[in-house]
Amino acid sequence: MDIPEILKNKINNLDEIAKSITEESQLGLLFDGLTSKDDKYRYNCFLLLGKISSVKVSWIYDKWDFLVNLLDSVNSYQRNIGLVLLANLSLSDTENKFENIIDKYLSHCNDEKFITQRQCIQNVWKIALNKPDLKDKIVNYLKRLDYGKHSNLIEMDIQNALKKIN
């Protein structure tokens, strides 16, 4: 399967392609693509990694630092990618590294960019379910969160996240 060629076009069979990515070099290509200037290519890499990381994976710690560093990016799209993929990977975090970054992760519930706030809130429930030791901290954080300018949407996101957690 020619992954670079697939990444240039709209992906119609995401599940099938995600399952076919088994080689480390293919995975590396997807991670490299997360920083591509080509929006479609970058987005396709993100979609595939989102699908792949939604189940337990063995490569989590090979990419851990890269993803954690995305949380500090000046580019909000990069922060969004880090937030979504790290939340997915909380399922695979057998070394409990998430405990070391939970405060940094939650800080994006108050990110300067509205979309990044929403991405954080919309994905944090995965961490609460996958990391029961962090559940109370996450729930308490969400309950104390200031809704800010877009209060209706933020409140809806918080309520949806809390429903998924409980």
Buried (B, 14 or more C-beta within 10 A) or exposed (E): EEBEEBBEEEBEEEEEBBEBBEEEEBBEBBBEBBBBEEEEBBBBBBBBBBBBBBEEBEBBEEBBEEBBEBBEBEEBBBBBBBBBBBBBBBBBBEEEBBEEBBEEBBEBBEBEBBEBBBBBBBBBBBBBBBBEEBBEBBBEBBEEBEBEEEEEBBBBBBEEBBEEBE
